[in-house]
Amino acid sequence: MKKIIYIILVTTILFAVIGCQSGSETFTSTFFSDSTNVKISGKVTSSLTGVPSAKLTVKPGNKVVYSNNSGEFEVIVPEADEYTIKVEKIGYNTESFLVSNISSTVNIAITKGNLNFSGQVNDDKGNPLESAVLTITSEASAENTFTAQTNSTGQFNFGNMLPDENFSLTIKKDNFFDIEDTVLNTQLGTPATYIMMPSITTEFKAVGKILQKDTSNPISDATIEVMLSESSTPIATTTSDSEGNFVFRNLTQGFYKVKITKKNYVDYIKYFDIVSTDVELGDIEINLTSSGSVDLTEGVRTFSFRIKDAGTDSVINGVIISFRDTIYNQITRDNGEAEFEVPVSQYTVEFRKDGYITQTRFINVVDIPDPDPLPAVIDIFMIYDLVGNLGNIKGKISFSDPSFTPVRDIIITATINTENELGKKITIITVTNEDNEFNYIFRNLQVLYDPDGRKYKYEIEAWYDADPGDGIKDPAEVSFQIVDLEAGKTSIADIMLMAP
């Protein structure tokens, strides 16, 4: 009896294997069925070209299969009257298709979706480059232009690139040669790495003279170290000569501090900025002391901070200046200055204003000269935060009569809402999608501030030329929207136009 059962099982398996082999030789038949299962075969295409490695999920049965290099596929599922096939592929829109058991062919056409273009920008030594400016422009339409900046790790990202377009790319950064490249649509979705070569760097020097306080005698053989303002690691070291003079050469633009040390003298730290010229640190007087501690018996000191824009050298009002962990706080006036009278001590001072990168400085008040005859003025240069002041505006254009279908383009402009003509008009002409919805987006608009630190608003105007071809903006054809642009965010401005 057992032998008979064994023979029957072997015979059944052999017939099943032979049946599967005969059914997998070609794709001429879309459906192949036995008593309980159906084999579905077909091809995934995009623009009539086979799409390889597309993921297909077939229900009922929840069977998953991937298309081959030609886009062809086959899958065996339980028999049913109809099937839903979900197709997924990176760079393509996820779509679902309904097919019946009696279909003669299964040709699945999918469409490409928007892709990101991201990557890394380094120098020739492999170090990441921050604040490199990238501009990418569609070769099909110059209006499709986007900008971005690399972050602190040298990374960048452009979103929503059209997958069927090629783009031209430029990368710029001070003291480096520009990069120009073509980004093919086949490169979208794949991270890229760019290497920027340094150009001829403008170099500056900082000079000063060290004197003993009260006697003004020059101090020789003092050790002077220069370092970046937020660092404790020297980038260069020198000593003062017999006249107390010292010089540092080959410095580039940036924020620095010098530290002066000498036996029997109090350590001294002075901050300075290099923007566009050599720096004269002037006479630096240091205290003679036996203990090496700072003498805090000098009472109070009066002085002013003057805040300037590092790019334009113009003064900045409305800057909040805070001596941390103290009651001393001020806001700069129209001349960019704020005056303080504080006890002689050491402080960490913070400078903050919307639209600018917040700075902190270590201030040793003992180093600030006494008023003679006016209080000392300390210049601080702040950098405009371009990366942190970009935002998007998008919205949908609708008509008062939902059944109305426009036959001409809708023109949309974005303008800075101010009397001072800070920005030029940016124009977009919309196109309609298959659902007759008109959508628009302005990318990477800059957040601008008035002299009091308030944000300017954007005015969005939508216009539909209802009177064929007259080109005249009648009041009934135009709608406006005032929008607050938020840095790093996308503001929504939906606009309704009157139907003709």
C-alpha positions in Angstrom: 0.0 0.0 0.0 2.8 2.4 0.9 4.5 1.7 -2.4 1.3 2.6 -4.3 1.0 5.9 -2.5 4.7 6.7 -3.1 4.3 6.0 -6.9 1.3 8.2 -7.1 3.1 11.1 -5.3 6.2 10.8 -7.6 4.0 10.8 -10.7 2.1 13.8 -9.5 5.3 15.8 -8.9 6.7 14.9 -12.3 3.6 16.1 -14.1 3.7 19.3 -12.1 7.4 20.0 -13.0 6.7 19.3 -16.7 3.7 21.6 -16.6 5.7 24.5 -15.0 8.6 24.2 -17.5 6.3 24.2 -20.5 4.5 27.3 -19.1 7.7 29.4 -18.5 9.3 29.3 -21.9 7.7 32.4 -23.4 5.5 35.5 -22.6 3.1 34.9 -25.4 0.3 34.0 -23.0 -0.8 36.5 -20.4 -2.8 34.1 -18.2 -2.2 30.4 -17.6 -4.4 28.5 -15.1 -4.9 25.2 -13.6 -7.7 24.2 -11.3 -6.7 26.6 -8.5 -3.9 29.0 -9.7 -3.4 31.5 -12.5 -0.1 32.6 -14.0 -0.1 36.3 -15.0 2.7 37.5 -17.3 3.3 40.8 -19.0 5.7 43.8 -19.3 6.3 47.0 -17.3 7.1 50.0 -19.6 7.7 53.7 -19.4 7.6 55.7 -22.7 7.4 52.4 -24.5 10.7 51.2 -22.9 10.9 48.2 -20.6 11.5 49.1 -16.9 13.7 46.6 -15.1 13.6 45.8 -11.4 10.1 47.2 -10.9 8.4 45.7 -7.8 4.9 44.2 -8.5 2.5 43.2 -5.8 -0.5 41.2 -7.0 -3.7 40.9 -5.0 -5.5 38.6 -4.1 -2.6 36.5 -2.9 -0.1 39.3 -2.0 2.4 37.8 -4.4 5.5 39.9 -5.0 7.6 39.7 -8.2 10.2 41.9 -9.9 10.5 42.7 -13.6 13.5 41.4 -15.5 16.0 43.5 -17.5 13.5 43.8 -20.3 10.7 44.8 -18.0 8.9 41.4 -18.3 7.4 39.6 -15.4 5.3 36.6 -14.4 3.7 35.5 -11.2 1.4 32.6 -10.1 -1.6 33.6 -7.9 -4.8 32.1 -6.7 -7.6 32.1 -9.4 -9.9 35.1 -9.1 -12.2 37.2 -11.4 -9.9 40.2 -11.3 -6.5 41.3 -9.8 -4.9 44.5 -8.6 -1.3 44.9 -9.5 0.6 47.6 -7.6 3.9 48.7 -9.3 6.7 50.4 -7.4 10.1 51.7 -8.6 12.4 54.4 -7.3 12.1 57.4 -9.5 8.7 56.5 -10.8 5.2 57.2 -9.5 3.7 54.3 -7.5 0.6 53.1 -9.4 -2.0 50.4 -9.2 -3.7 48.6 -12.1 -6.9 46.5 -12.3 -6.8 43.5 -14.6 -9.4 40.7 -15.2 -8.9 37.0 -15.6 -10.0 37.2 -19.2 -7.5 39.9 -20.3 -5.5 39.0 -23.4 -2.5 41.2 -22.5 -1.0 42.9 -19.5 1.1 45.8 -20.6 1.7 48.1 -17.6 2.8 51.6 -18.3 4.2 53.7 -15.4 5.3 57.3 -15.3 8.5 58.9 -13.9 8.2 60.9 -10.7 10.1 63.8 -9.3 13.6 63.0 -7.9 16.1 64.5 -5.6 19.7 65.5 -6.5 22.0 65.5 -3.5 25.6 65.1 -2.8 28.8 66.4 -1.1 31.2 69.2 -1.8 34.8 68.8 -0.5 38.1 70.6 -1.0 41.1 69.0 -2.7 42.2 67.5 0.7 38.8 65.8 1.3 37.6 68.4 3.9 33.9 69.3 3.6 33.2 72.8 2.4 30.4 74.8 4.1 28.4 77.5 2.4 29.4 76.6 -1.1 26.6 78.1 -3.3 25.1 75.7 -5.9 22.8 76.8 -8.8 21.1 74.2 -10.9 19.1 75.2 -14.1 17.0 73.1 -16.4 18.3 73.0 -19.9 14.7 72.9 -21.1 13.5 76.0 -19.2 15.7 78.6 -17.5 12.8 79.5 -15.2 13.4 76.1 -13.5 16.4 77.5 -11.6 17.1 76.5 -8.0 19.8 77.4 -5.5 21.2 75.8 -2.4 24.1 76.0 0.0 26.2 73.2 1.6 25.7 72.7 5.3 28.4 72.3 7.9 29.3 68.9 6.6 29.5 69.9 3.0 26.2 68.3 2.0 23.5 69.7 -0.3 20.1 68.6 -1.6 17.8 69.7 -4.4 14.3 68.3 -4.2 11.6 67.7 -6.8 13.8 67.7 -9.9 11.9 66.8 -13.1 13.1 63.3 -14.1 13.0 63.8 -17.9 15.2 67.0 -17.9 18.9 67.6 -18.0 20.4 70.4 -15.8 23.4 72.7 -15.8 25.1 73.1 -12.5 27.5 75.7 -11.1 29.2 75.7 -7.7 30.8 78.8 -6.3 32.8 79.5 -3.1 35.2 82.3 -2.1 38.8 81.4 -2.7 37.9 78.4 -4.8 37.6 77.9 -8.5 34.1 77.6 -9.8 32.7 74.3 -10.9 30.5 73.9 -14.0 28.8 70.6 -14.7 25.9 69.0 -16.6 23.6 66.8 -14.5 21.9 64.3 -16.7 18.4 63.0 -15.8 20.0 59.5 -15.4 22.0 61.0 -12.5 19.0 62.2 -10.5 18.4 60.2 -7.4 22.1 59.2 -7.1 24.3 61.2 -4.7 27.2 63.1 -6.3 30.5 64.3 -5.0 32.3 67.4 -6.2 35.9 68.5 -5.4 36.7 72.3 -5.4 40.3 73.4 -6.0 41.5 76.4 -4.1 42.2 79.6 -6.1 44.8 82.2 -5.3 43.9 83.3 -1.7 44.1 86.9 -0.6 46.4 87.0 2.4 46.5 89.6 5.2 48.7 90.4 8.1 48.0 91.5 11.7 50.6 93.7 13.5 50.8 95.0 17.0 53.1 96.2 19.8 53.2 95.0 23.4 53.8 97.5 26.2 53.8 97.3 30.0 50.8 99.0 31.5 51.4 102.2 33.4 55.1 102.6 32.2 54.4 102.0 28.4 57.8 100.3 28.3 58.1 97.8 25.4 58.1 94.1 26.3 60.3 91.8 24.3 60.3 88.0 24.1 56.5 87.8 24.9 54.9 84.8 23.3 52.0 85.6 21.0 49.7 82.9 19.6 47.0 83.5 17.0 44.0 81.2 16.7 40.5 81.2 15.4 38.1 83.0 17.8 36.3 79.8 18.9 39.4 77.6 19.0 42.1 77.1 21.6 44.6 75.6 19.0 47.2 78.1 17.7 47.6 78.4 13.9 50.8 80.5 14.3 53.1 81.6 17.1 55.7 84.3 17.3 57.6 86.5 19.9 57.8 90.2 20.3 61.1 91.9 19.3 63.2 94.3 21.4 60.7 97.1 20.6 57.7 95.0 21.6 56.6 94.6 17.9 55.1 91.5 16.4 53.5 90.5 13.1 51.5 87.6 11.8 51.4 87.1 8.0 49.4 84.9 5.6 46.1 85.2 7.4 42.8 84.9 5.5 39.4 86.5 6.1 37.9 85.4 9.4 37.5 85.9 13.2 40.7 85.6 15.3 42.1 86.1 18.7 45.7 86.6 19.9 46.9 85.3 23.2 49.9 87.0 24.8 51.9 85.3 27.6 55.0 86.2 29.5 56.4 85.2 32.8 55.3 87.6 35.6 52.6 89.2 33.4 48.9 88.5 33.3 47.8 86.5 30.2 46.1 88.7 27.7 43.6 87.8 25.0 42.4 90.2 22.2 39.8 89.4 19.5 40.0 90.9 16.0 38.3 90.4 12.6 39.9 90.3 9.1 37.4 91.4 6.5 39.2 93.1 3.6 42.4 94.8 4.9 45.4 94.2 7.1 44.7 94.7 10.8 46.5 97.1 13.1 46.1 95.8 16.6 47.9 98.8 18.0 49.6 99.2 21.4 48.6 96.3 23.7 49.3 97.0 27.4 49.6 94.0 29.7 49.7 94.0 33.5 52.7 93.1 35.6 51.6 90.7 38.4 53.3 88.3 40.8 50.3 86.0 41.1 49.3 85.7 37.5 45.6 86.5 38.3 43.6 89.3 36.7 43.4 92.4 38.8 39.7 93.1 39.3 40.1 96.2 41.6 39.8 98.7 38.8 36.1 99.4 39.3 33.9 99.8 36.2 34.7 100.5 32.6 32.5 102.3 30.0 32.7 101.3 26.3 30.5 100.7 23.3 30.0 97.9 20.7 29.4 99.0 17.1 27.8 96.2 15.0 28.4 96.1 11.3 27.5 93.9 8.3 30.6 91.9 7.4 29.6 92.0 3.7 28.6 95.7 3.3 30.4 97.3 6.3 27.1 99.1 7.0 26.0 99.5 10.7 23.2 97.2 12.0 20.5 98.4 14.4 18.3 96.2 16.5 21.1 93.8 17.4 20.5 92.2 20.9 23.7 92.2 22.9 23.7 90.1 26.0 26.4 89.6 28.7 25.7 86.0 29.6 24.8 85.3 33.2 24.5 89.0 34.0 21.9 91.8 34.0 23.8 93.7 31.2 21.8 93.7 27.9 21.3 96.4 25.2 20.0 96.8 21.7 22.0 98.7 19.1 20.6 102.1 18.0 20.4 103.6 14.5 24.2 104.1 14.5 24.7 100.4 15.2 26.1 101.1 18.7 25.1 100.1 22.2 27.0 101.5 25.3 27.8 99.5 28.4 29.1 100.3 31.8 30.2 97.1 33.5 32.5 95.9 36.3 36.0 95.1 35.2 35.9 91.3 34.7 35.7 88.6 32.0 32.5 88.0 30.1 31.0 85.9 27.3 29.0 88.3 25.1 26.3 87.2 22.6 25.3 89.2 19.6 21.9 88.1 18.1 19.6 89.5 15.3 17.1 87.8 13.0 18.7 87.2 9.6 22.3 87.0 10.9 24.4 84.2 12.3 24.5 84.5 16.1 28.0 85.2 17.5 29.6 84.8 20.9 32.8 86.6 22.0 34.9 86.3 25.1 35.6 89.9 26.4 38.2 90.7 29.1 37.1 94.2 30.1 40.5 94.9 31.7 41.9 95.0 28.2 39.5 97.9 27.1 41.1 101.3 27.5 39.6 104.0 29.8 37.5 106.7 28.3 39.9 109.3 26.8 37.9 111.5 26.1 35.2 109.3 24.7 34.4 105.6 25.5 36.2 103.0 23.5 34.3 101.6 20.5 34.6 97.8 19.7 33.6 96.9 16.1 31.8 93.5 15.7 31.1 92.2 12.2 28.0 89.9 11.7 27.5 87.6 8.8 24.1 87.5 7.0 22.6 84.0 7.3 21.9 83.3 3.6 21.3 79.6 4.1 18.9 80.2 7.0 16.9 82.8 5.2 15.4 81.0 2.2 11.8 79.8 2.0 9.2 78.7 -0.5 5.7 79.9 -1.5 3.3 77.6 -3.2 -0.4 77.4 -3.8 -3.3 76.4 -6.0 -5.2 78.7 -8.4 -9.0 78.0 -8.6 -11.9 79.7 -10.2 -15.2 80.9 -8.7 -17.0 78.6 -11.0 -15.5 75.1 -10.5 -16.8 73.9 -13.9 -14.9 76.6 -15.7 -11.9 75.2 -17.7 -9.2 77.8 -18.6 -8.0 77.8 -22.2 -5.0 80.2 -21.6 -2.1 80.3 -19.2 -2.4 81.9 -15.7 0.4 84.3 -14.9 1.6 84.5 -11.3 4.1 87.0 -10.0 5.8 87.3 -6.6 7.0 90.8 -5.5 8.5 92.1 -2.2 5.6 94.1 -0.7 7.5 97.4 0.1 7.9 100.9 -1.3 11.7 100.5 -1.5 11.9 98.2 -4.5 14.0 95.6 -2.7 13.2 92.8 -5.1 12.4 92.4 -8.7 9.3 90.5 -9.9 9.5 86.8 -10.3 7.0 85.4 -12.8 5.6 81.9 -13.3 3.3 80.8 -16.0 1.4 77.8 -14.8 0.5 74.7 -16.7 -2.5 72.5 -16.0 -2.3 68.8 -15.0 -4.8 66.1 -16.0 -7.2 67.1 -13.2 -7.3 70.7 -14.4 -5.7 71.9 -11.2 -3.4 74.9 -11.5 -0.5 74.7 -9.0 2.5 77.0 -8.7 5.6 77.2 -6.5 8.4 79.8 -5.9 11.5 78.1 -4.6 14.4 79.6 -2.6 13.0 83.1 -2.1 15.0 85.2 0.3 13.6 86.5 3.6 14.4 90.2 3.8 14.2 92.5 6.8 13.5 96.2 7.2 15.8 98.5 9.3 13.8 97.6 12.4 14.3 93.9 11.9 10.7 93.2 10.7 10.2 90.8 7.8 9.0 92.2 4.4 5.9 90.4 3.1 5.6 89.0 -0.4 2.7 89.9 -2.7 1.4 87.1 -4.9 -0.6 88.2 -8.0 -2.5 85.8 -10.2 -3.9 87.0 -13.6 -6.0 85.2 -16.2 -6.6 87.0 -19.4 -10.3 86.3 -19.8 -10.8 88.7 -22.7 -9.1 86.7 -25.5 -5.7 88.2 -26.3 -6.3 91.8 -25.2 -3.4 91.6 -22.7 -5.2 94.1 -20.4 -5.5 93.4 -16.7 -9.1 94.1 -15.8 -9.9 94.2 -12.1 -12.1 91.1 -12.4 -9.2 89.2 -13.9 -6.6 89.8 -11.1 -6.4 88.5 -7.5 -3.8 89.3 -4.9 -2.5 87.5 -1.8 -0.1 88.9 0.9 2.2 86.2 2.3 4.6 85.9 5.2 7.7 84.0 4.0 9.1 81.8 6.8 12.8 80.8 6.6 13.3 77.2 5.9 9.6 76.6 5.4 7.0 76.6 2.6 4.1 79.1 2.9 0.8 78.3 1.3 -1.1 81.0 -0.7 -4.1 79.6 -2.5 -5.8 82.2 -4.8 -9.3 82.2 -6.4 -9.9 84.0 -9.7 -13.3 85.1 -10.9 -14.6 82.9 -13.7 -15.4 84.9 -16.9 
